[in-house]
Every structure is written in structure tokens, then in C-alpha cells.
Amino acid sequence: MQVFDDEDDYEYFLTLLKIGLEKENIELYVYCLMSNHFHLLMVPRGENSLSKFMQ
């Protein structure tokens, strides 16, 4: 199953990721986007920020 169909999907995901990271005070160290999944290495800086981010 594809998560990202074209370049616009990748860009939209990165935009949403940036907004969520800033809102919940999370540091992103590394990411890898593939057509059918993604990997994120993040460190939460606030209490419950990671669970709020993932929601």
C-alpha cells in the first residue's frame, strides 16, 4: 500500500510534520520517507508531547 503517491504528497507530509513538531516541542533528528512507509527519530521536550503529536 502506497503512503506517498507523488512529490506533492511528500511535501504535504513534511509540512504537517514541521507544524506538529513546533506545536508539541519535539526535536526531529532524522527522517526517511519511502513510498510505503516512513521512519522518524524524534525526542519529545514536553510532557505528553509525543502522544499529542502522534494523535
Backbone as JSON, one array per atom type, in Angstrom:
{
  "sequence": "MQVFDDEDDYEYFLTLLKIGLEKENIELYVYCLMSNHFHLLMVPRGENSLSKFMQ",
  "N": [[0.85, -1.19, 0.0], [0.6, 2.14, -0.89], [1.82, 5.06, 0.67], [2.72, 7.53, -0.06], [2.07, 9.02, -3.08], [3.01, 10.85, -4.98], [5.31, 13.62, -5.57], [4.1, 15.85, -4.4], [2.67, 14.74, -2.26], [4.74, 13.95, -0.52], [5.81, 16.48, 0.11], [3.6, 17.69, 1.36], [3.3, 16.02, 3.61], [5.74, 16.6, 4.92], [5.32, 19.29, 5.52], [3.13, 19.13, 7.32], [4.41, 17.63, 9.29], [6.42, 19.42, 10.19], [4.81, 21.47, 11.31], [3.53, 20.04, 13.39], [5.75, 19.25, 14.96], [6.76, 21.71, 15.85], [4.54, 22.68, 17.26], [4.21, 20.82, 19.36], [6.66, 20.82, 20.62], [8.93, 19.12, 19.9], [11.94, 17.55, 19.01], [13.32, 16.76, 15.93], [15.52, 14.47, 14.68], [16.29, 12.83, 12.56], [14.89, 11.72, 9.5], [13.22, 9.48, 7.25], [11.67, 9.02, 4.29], [9.71, 6.83, 2.5], [8.04, 5.26, -0.26], [6.03, 3.61, 0.76], [6.12, 3.74, 3.53], [7.42, 5.42, 6.52], [10.18, 6.65, 8.52], [10.94, 8.06, 11.65], [13.08, 9.78, 13.81], [12.78, 11.05, 16.81], [12.8, 13.34, 19.6], [10.97, 14.0, 22.38], [10.29, 17.09, 24.02], [8.55, 18.09, 25.83], [6.07, 17.37, 28.36], [4.05, 14.62, 27.7], [4.12, 15.29, 25.04], [4.84, 13.74, 22.82], [2.81, 11.82, 22.57], [0.64, 13.5, 22.08], [1.46, 14.62, 19.68], [1.44, 12.37, 17.97], [-1.25, 11.83, 17.84]],
  "CA": [[0.0, 0.0, 0.0], [1.35, 3.38, -1.01], [1.52, 6.19, 1.55], [3.02, 8.71, -0.87], [1.9, 8.73, -4.5], [3.81, 11.74, -5.82], [6.13, 14.61, -4.86], [3.22, 16.71, -3.59], [2.37, 14.01, -1.03], [5.92, 14.07, 0.34], [5.89, 17.87, 0.57], [2.49, 17.92, 2.29], [3.67, 15.32, 4.83], [6.8, 17.36, 5.59], [4.7, 20.5, 6.06], [2.39, 18.73, 8.53], [5.41, 17.21, 10.28], [7.02, 20.63, 10.75], [3.81, 22.12, 12.16], [3.36, 19.23, 14.59], [6.97, 19.31, 15.77], [6.81, 23.02, 16.5], [3.41, 22.8, 18.19], [4.37, 19.95, 20.53], [8.01, 20.95, 21.15], [9.64, 17.86, 19.67], [13.1, 17.68, 18.13], [13.46, 15.72, 14.91], [16.93, 14.3, 14.36], [16.45, 12.17, 11.26], [13.68, 11.12, 8.93], [13.38, 8.78, 5.98], [10.36, 8.83, 3.67], [9.67, 5.9, 1.39], [6.71, 5.31, -0.87], [5.03, 2.86, 1.51], [6.24, 3.98, 4.97], [8.41, 6.43, 6.89], [10.86, 6.49, 9.8], [11.22, 9.32, 12.32], [13.82, 9.72, 15.07], [12.38, 12.28, 17.47], [12.93, 13.42, 21.05], [9.99, 14.94, 22.94], [10.83, 18.02, 25.01], [7.5, 18.46, 26.76], [5.33, 16.25, 28.93], [2.99, 14.08, 26.83], [4.17, 15.9, 23.72], [4.91, 12.73, 21.77], [1.49, 11.22, 22.37], [-0.19, 14.52, 21.43], [1.93, 14.72, 18.29], [1.02, 11.2, 17.2], [-2.69, 11.88, 17.65]],
  "C": [[0.89, 1.25, 0.0], [0.88, 4.41, 0.03], [1.68, 7.48, 0.75], [2.92, 8.33, -2.35], [2.79, 9.6, -5.4], [4.55, 12.75, -4.94], [5.3, 15.51, -3.96], [2.86, 16.04, -2.27], [3.52, 14.1, -0.04], [6.01, 15.48, 0.94], [4.8, 18.19, 1.59], [2.79, 17.25, 3.64], [4.72, 16.1, 5.6], [6.27, 18.66, 6.19], [3.94, 20.19, 7.34], [3.34, 18.32, 9.65], [6.02, 18.42, 10.96], [6.06, 21.34, 11.71], [3.65, 21.35, 13.47], [4.56, 19.27, 15.51], [7.07, 20.62, 16.53], [5.72, 23.16, 17.57], [3.64, 22.01, 19.48], [5.78, 19.95, 21.12], [8.77, 19.63, 21.1], [10.79, 18.13, 18.71], [13.15, 16.48, 17.19], [14.93, 15.64, 14.53], [17.13, 13.75, 12.96], [15.1, 11.68, 10.79], [14.03, 10.45, 7.61], [11.97, 8.49, 5.46], [10.51, 7.88, 2.49], [8.25, 5.86, 0.85], [5.64, 4.62, -0.02], [5.14, 2.98, 3.04], [7.27, 5.06, 5.24], [9.0, 6.08, 8.24], [11.14, 7.88, 10.34], [12.01, 9.04, 13.6], [13.62, 11.06, 15.75], [12.63, 12.18, 18.97], [11.92, 14.44, 21.55], [10.64, 15.8, 24.01], [9.79, 18.47, 26.03], [6.78, 17.22, 27.27], [4.16, 15.88, 28.01], [3.03, 14.63, 25.4], [4.2, 14.86, 22.6], [3.54, 12.11, 21.51], [0.54, 12.22, 21.72], [0.18, 14.66, 19.96], [1.4, 13.58, 17.44], [-0.49, 11.16, 16.98], [-3.01, 12.75, 16.47]]
}
